[in-house]
Amino acid sequence: MRYTWTWILWLGAFLVAEGLALVNKKPGDTLSEHAWKWFAVKDEEGRKNKAWRLRRVAITGFLAWLLVHIGWGV
C-alpha cells in the first residue's frame, strides 16, 4: 500500500507541475517542450552535437521496453 500512495503522490506532483506550466504559457515549461529540447526535435543546432543521437536511441529503447512491459506484463 505504501507504493500505491507513493505513485499517487508522484502523479499529483506531476499534474501540479504540468498544470502550472500550462497556465503559465511560457515557452519551454511543459514536459513535452522539455522533451523536444532534450531530444533536439525542433533544434537544428542541437543536431550538430552528436549526443542527440545517443539520447534518441536511449528514448527509443526505453519506449520499446515500456510498450512490451505494459502491454505484455514482462
Backbone as numpy.savetxt, mean C-alpha at the origin, in Angstrom:
# Nx Ny Nz CAx CAy CAz Cx Cy Cz
-8.58 -14.01 20.79 -9.40 -12.81 20.79 -8.54 -11.54 20.79
-7.33 -11.64 21.37 -6.44 -10.49 21.42 -6.09 -10.01 20.01
-5.84 -10.96 19.10 -5.48 -10.57 17.74 -6.67 -9.99 16.98
-7.85 -10.43 17.31 -9.04 -9.84 16.69 -9.09 -8.35 17.00
-8.91 -7.99 18.26 -8.93 -6.58 18.65 -7.75 -5.82 18.06
-6.61 -6.47 17.96 -5.44 -5.83 17.35 -5.73 -5.48 15.90
-6.31 -6.40 15.15 -6.64 -6.14 13.74 -7.72 -5.08 13.62
-8.68 -5.09 14.51 -9.73 -4.06 14.49 -9.12 -2.69 14.74
-8.23 -2.59 15.72 -7.55 -1.32 15.99 -6.70 -0.87 14.81
-5.98 -1.82 14.20 -5.16 -1.50 13.03 -6.03 -0.96 11.90
-7.15 -1.63 11.63 -8.06 -1.18 10.58 -8.63 0.20 10.92
-8.98 0.41 12.19 -9.49 1.72 12.61 -8.46 2.81 12.40
-7.20 2.55 12.76 -6.14 3.54 12.56 -5.97 3.86 11.08
-6.03 2.82 10.24 -5.93 3.06 8.80 -7.08 3.92 8.31
-8.30 3.59 8.74 -9.46 4.35 8.28 -9.40 5.81 8.73
-8.90 6.06 9.93 -8.74 7.44 10.40 -7.71 8.17 9.54
-6.56 7.54 9.32 -5.50 8.19 8.52 -5.97 8.44 7.09
-6.59 7.45 6.48 -7.07 7.61 5.10 -8.20 8.62 5.03
-9.09 8.59 6.01 -10.19 9.55 6.04 -9.68 10.98 6.15
-8.73 11.20 7.05 -8.14 12.54 7.17 -7.46 12.97 5.88
-6.78 12.04 5.23 -6.11 12.37 3.96 -7.13 12.72 2.88
-8.25 12.02 2.86 -9.28 12.31 1.85 -9.93 13.66 2.11
-10.17 13.99 3.37 -10.77 15.28 3.71 -9.79 16.42 3.44
-8.52 16.19 3.73 -7.46 17.17 3.55 -7.32 17.60 2.09
-7.42 16.64 1.18 -7.35 16.86 -0.27 -6.01 17.40 -0.76
-4.95 17.27 0.03 -3.63 17.67 -0.45 -3.05 16.52 -1.26
-2.34 16.83 -2.34 -1.74 15.75 -3.14 -0.73 14.95 -2.33
-0.76 13.64 -2.52 0.21 12.77 -1.89 -0.15 12.31 -0.49
-1.38 12.53 -0.04 -1.76 12.15 1.32 -2.28 10.72 1.45
-2.99 10.25 0.44 -3.65 8.95 0.57 -2.68 7.79 0.37
-3.10 6.61 0.78 -2.26 5.42 0.61 -1.99 5.15 -0.86
-3.00 5.28 -1.70 -2.77 5.00 -3.12 -1.78 5.99 -3.73
-1.84 7.26 -3.35 -0.89 8.24 -3.87 0.52 7.94 -3.38
0.65 7.49 -2.15 1.97 7.09 -1.65 2.48 5.87 -2.42
1.61 4.90 -2.67 2.02 3.70 -3.41 2.46 4.08 -4.82
1.75 5.00 -5.47 2.15 5.44 -6.80 3.55 6.05 -6.75
3.82 6.82 -5.70 5.14 7.43 -5.56 6.21 6.38 -5.30
5.94 5.45 -4.36 6.92 4.42 -4.00 7.29 3.55 -5.19
6.31 3.28 -6.08 6.55 2.37 -7.21 6.68 3.10 -8.53
6.89 4.42 -8.48 7.15 5.27 -9.65 6.12 5.06 -10.75
4.84 5.02 -10.36 3.78 4.79 -11.34 3.64 5.97 -12.29
3.71 7.17 -11.76 3.50 8.37 -12.58 4.75 9.23 -12.66
5.90 8.70 -12.28 7.12 9.50 -12.16 8.21 8.98 -13.09
8.39 9.66 -14.22 9.44 9.26 -15.16 10.82 9.41 -14.55
11.02 10.45 -13.75 12.32 10.65 -13.09 12.62 9.50 -12.13
11.59 9.03 -11.43 11.78 7.93 -10.50 12.21 6.65 -11.19
11.84 6.50 -12.46 12.19 5.29 -13.21 13.64 5.28 -13.66
14.30 6.42 -13.59 15.73 6.45 -13.92 16.54 5.77 -12.83
15.99 5.73 -11.63 16.61 5.01 -10.53 16.19 3.55 -10.65
17.15 2.65 -10.81 16.84 1.24 -11.06 16.17 0.54 -9.88
16.19 1.16 -8.71 15.58 0.54 -7.54 14.07 0.38 -7.71
13.45 1.18 -8.58 12.00 1.07 -8.77 11.63 -0.30 -9.33
12.50 -0.90 -10.14 12.21 -2.24 -10.67 12.16 -3.26 -9.54
13.11 -3.17 -8.62 13.12 -4.07 -7.48 11.86 -3.90 -6.64
11.45 -2.65 -6.43 10.23 -2.40 -5.66 9.02 -2.97 -6.38
8.97 -2.84 -7.70 7.83 -3.39 -8.45 7.82 -4.92 -8.43
8.98 -5.53 -8.53 9.05 -6.99 -8.43 8.59 -7.43 -7.04
9.02 -6.70 -6.02 8.64 -7.04 -4.65 7.14 -6.92 -4.45
6.52 -5.85 -4.92 5.07 -5.68 -4.72 4.30 -6.70 -5.56
4.79 -7.03 -6.75 4.12 -8.04 -7.57 4.18 -9.40 -6.88
5.34 -9.75 -6.34 5.47 -11.01 -5.61 4.57 -11.04 -4.39
4.52 -9.94 -3.64 3.67 -9.88 -2.46 2.21 -10.03 -2.84
1.77 -9.34 -3.87 0.36 -9.42 -4.27 0.01 -10.81 -4.80
0.94 -11.45 -5.50 0.71 -12.82 -5.96 0.56 -13.75 -4.76
1.46 -13.62 -3.77 1.37 -14.43 -2.56 0.05 -14.17 -1.84
-0.35 -12.88 -1.72 -1.58 -12.53 -1.02 -2.79 -13.14 -1.71
-2.81 -13.12 -3.02 -3.91 -13.72 -3.78 -4.03 -15.21 -3.46
-2.90 -15.91 -3.51 -2.90 -17.35 -3.22 -3.26 -17.58 -1.75
-2.69 -16.80 -0.88 -2.91 -16.96 0.56 -4.39 -16.78 0.93
-5.00 -15.73 0.43 -6.40 -15.45 0.77 -7.35 -16.32 -0.06
-7.03 -16.49 -1.33 -7.93 -17.23 -2.21 -7.98 -18.73 -1.94
-6.85 -19.32 -1.55 -6.81 -20.76 -1.38 -6.41 -21.17 0.03
-6.23 -20.25 0.92 -5.93 -20.56 2.32 -4.58 -21.22 2.53
-3.64 -20.88 1.68 -2.29 -21.48 1.79 -1.45 -20.68 2.75
